[in-house]
């Protein structure tokens, strides 16, 4: 049934420059979802793994799979007569303008019923603006810029914790760690790339340092396309902070550590804002040079000891990932996609407004998730109220959960190994 819009609402929509689009009917043979990720460029592997996770979710939804996840049992979307999900996948290469254009193409030409993605906060920002204009549901599972949920959008939903929540976790760890070890951490240094994500992360880290009584000895923004970190490392070495807080994508994170090694800068405690520090490529290429780095995360594979679903989903994921195991971004992509599909099924329709209302009413319990969250339930701003994070540290070439202490698999290695000590590990 075609969605009806009153004359008054239509006038208001047009006055705001919005273009509502009606996609599909109540009973559709298939549901089409547009998926946006970086499949080329410096974080291509992250995007490729995310798409593999989405395909894993679609496989579980479309087939009758005996897993206790949303839409596991039963074939297809049962409330839409068993309709199957079909994906339209696009590569934005980390470029906001490309993401914006692809979102528009998917809506107007591919006639997608919803949009999903796109990892980079800067791309999510532009692509979701298009979805908002056309009044098409957009669900994001891994972009963490806090500002994405502060735009007053009706059609944007996000399942992952944002950087404000992750940064709060970092400072809670610093406070608890000082008590546990009987040490003092007085100074912090902040380093961030200058796109939407890094800038937002740097601001919230500065704010929480100020309110927590920490002295910020450096707050450095750098171009995300930089090819040199020499001056930044020199400044950090001179400042010698007790805690170093970087927000960097993969190539930048590796460049920083390689430059720190070259200049013999040995930070005592590195607590990274995810991204490059959790890309599997990071560990693979750096090896022992990554030892001791701590990063926030919503997931780590050692959680499989307490969440049996992880191993079962991982086995299916490997069919689409060419043997790669689940990691941070694909886990969040899998979780977010199932939340979107669950809402479409509960809507019993491909009508955008019905899907939006179903997303607003989402209430997925923790036992149906492969992340250690309290569930999925969206607030008035479209952000998940029940997500939470962990901290993990690179130890012996693997990530090990270190905080919250009650779910930790390893003790914190502090101070982190020096470059001389790392050389002896090789």
LINWOFEN-V467454 format. One record per residue. N is the residue number from 1. RES is the residue in one small letter. NEAR is the number of other C-alpha atoms within 12 Angstrom. Layout:
BEGIN
<<N,RES,NEAR> <N,RES,NEAR>>
END
This chain:
BEGIN
<<1,x,16> <2,x,17> <3,x,20> <4,x,16> <5,x,17> <6,x,10> <7,x,10> <8,x,11> <9,x,15> <10,x,17> <11,x,15> <12,x,15> <13,x,20> <14,x,16> <15,x,12> <16,x,14> <17,x,16> <18,x,20> <19,x,25> <20,x,30> <21,x,33> <22,x,29> <23,x,35> <24,x,30> <25,x,25> <26,x,29> <27,x,25> <28,x,28> <29,x,21> <30,x,29> <31,x,42> <32,x,31> <33,x,39> <34,x,43> <35,x,48> <36,x,50> <37,x,50> <38,x,35> <39,x,29> <40,x,18> <41,x,21> <42,x,28> <43,x,37> <44,x,28> <45,x,31> <46,x,44> <47,x,39> <48,x,38> <49,x,39> <50,x,46> <51,x,40> <52,x,40> <53,x,43> <54,x,47> <55,x,35> <56,x,36> <57,x,44> <58,x,41> <59,x,33> <60,x,34> <61,x,39> <62,x,31> <63,x,24> <64,x,23> <65,x,23> <66,x,17> <67,x,26> <68,x,26> <69,x,35> <70,x,42> <71,x,39> <72,x,29> <73,x,20> <74,x,25> <75,x,24> <76,x,34> <77,x,40> <78,x,31> <79,x,26> <80,x,29> <81,x,20> <82,x,25> <83,x,30> <84,x,32> <85,x,41> <86,x,29> <87,x,32> <88,x,30> <89,x,32> <90,x,33> <91,x,35> <92,x,34> <93,x,29> <94,x,37> <95,x,33> <96,x,30> <97,x,22> <98,x,26> <99,x,40> <100,x,33> <101,x,25> <102,x,38> <103,x,47> <104,x,33> <105,x,25> <106,x,33> <107,x,39> <108,x,25> <109,x,17> <110,x,25> <111,x,29> <112,x,38> <113,x,46> <114,x,55> <115,x,53> <116,x,53> <117,x,59> <118,x,54> <119,x,52> <120,x,45> <121,x,41> <122,x,38> <123,x,39> <124,x,47> <125,x,42> <126,x,32> <127,x,48> <128,x,47> <129,x,35> <130,x,38> <131,x,44> <132,x,38> <133,x,30> <134,x,38> <135,x,36> <136,x,45> <137,x,49> <138,x,52> <139,x,55> <140,x,50> <141,x,48> <142,x,47> <143,x,42> <144,x,47> <145,x,41> <146,x,35> <147,x,29> <148,x,42> <149,x,36> <150,x,20> <151,x,20> <152,x,18> <153,x,29> <154,x,34> <155,x,41> <156,x,46> <157,x,53> <158,x,54> <159,x,49> <160,x,51> <161,x,45> <162,x,39> <163,x,41> <164,x,31> <165,x,31> <166,x,35> <167,x,42> <168,x,29> <169,x,34> <170,x,42> <171,x,36> <172,x,24> <173,x,31> <174,x,39> <175,x,25> <176,x,22> <177,x,25> <178,x,19> <179,x,13> <180,x,14> <181,x,17> <182,x,11> <183,x,15> <184,x,19> <185,x,30> <186,x,23> <187,x,28> <188,x,40> <189,x,40> <190,x,45> <191,x,44> <192,x,41> <193,x,37> <194,x,27> <195,x,27> <196,x,34> <197,x,38> <198,x,41> <199,x,33> <200,x,32> <201,x,42> <202,x,39> <203,x,31> <204,x,34> <205,x,43> <206,x,33> <207,x,23> <208,x,28> <209,x,33> <210,x,18> <211,x,14> <212,x,23> <213,x,18> <214,x,26> <215,x,26> <216,x,32> <217,x,26> <218,x,32> <219,x,34> <220,x,34> <221,x,29> <222,x,30> <223,x,22> <224,x,31> <225,x,21> <226,x,21> <227,x,18> <228,x,22> <229,x,33> <230,x,23> <231,x,20> <232,x,33> <233,x,35> <234,x,23> <235,x,22> <236,x,36> <237,x,27> <238,x,18> <239,x,25> <240,x,27> <241,x,31> <242,x,32> <243,x,42> <244,x,44> <245,x,47> <246,x,50> <247,x,50> <248,x,46> <249,x,41> <250,x,36> <251,x,32> <252,x,34> <253,x,45> <254,x,36> <255,x,30> <256,x,43> <257,x,40> <258,x,28> <259,x,26> <260,x,28> <261,x,29> <262,x,19> <263,x,22> <264,x,23> <265,x,31> <266,x,37> <267,x,36> <268,x,30> <269,x,35> <270,x,44> <271,x,45> <272,x,44> <273,x,52> <274,x,48> <275,x,44> <276,x,44> <277,x,48> <278,x,45> <279,x,39> <280,x,35> <281,x,26> <282,x,37> <283,x,28> <284,x,19> <285,x,21> <286,x,30> <287,x,25> <288,x,30> <289,x,37> <290,x,45> <291,x,43> <292,x,39> <293,x,51> <294,x,43> <295,x,44> <296,x,47> <297,x,49> <298,x,46> <299,x,42> <300,x,43> <301,x,33> <302,x,29> <303,x,33> <304,x,25> <305,x,17> <306,x,19> <307,x,25> <308,x,23> <309,x,28> <310,x,35> <311,x,24> <312,x,23> <313,x,40> <314,x,31> <315,x,20> <316,x,29> <317,x,33> <318,x,22> <319,x,20> <320,x,26> <321,x,26> <322,x,17> <323,x,14> <324,x,23> <325,x,29> <326,x,45> <327,x,44> <328,x,43> <329,x,45> <330,x,49> <331,x,41> <332,x,48> <333,x,48> <334,x,47> <335,x,50> <336,x,51> <337,x,51> <338,x,44> <339,x,46> <340,x,55> <341,x,51> <342,x,39> <343,x,41> <344,x,48> <345,x,41> <346,x,30> <347,x,29> <348,x,32> <349,x,39> <350,x,44> <351,x,36> <352,x,42> <353,x,36> <354,x,33> <355,x,42> <356,x,39> <357,x,29> <358,x,31> <359,x,43> <360,x,35> <361,x,25> <362,x,35> <363,x,27> <364,x,35> <365,x,21> <366,x,23> <367,x,22> <368,x,29> <369,x,42> <370,x,45> <371,x,45> <372,x,38> <373,x,30> <374,x,24> <375,x,29> <376,x,43> <377,x,31> <378,x,35> <379,x,24> <380,x,22> <381,x,24> <382,x,38> <383,x,41> <384,x,39> <385,x,27> <386,x,29> <387,x,38> <388,x,33> <389,x,39> <390,x,44> <391,x,46> <392,x,45> <393,x,41> <394,x,39> <395,x,29> <396,x,21> <397,x,23> <398,x,29> <399,x,37> <400,x,36> <401,x,36> <402,x,37> <403,x,36> <404,x,30> <405,x,22> <406,x,13> <407,x,24> <408,x,22> <409,x,26> <410,x,22> <411,x,24> <412,x,36> <413,x,25> <414,x,26> <415,x,24> <416,x,30> <417,x,31> <418,x,27> <419,x,28> <420,x,18> <421,x,19> <422,x,24> <423,x,16> <424,x,12> <425,x,17> <426,x,15>>
END
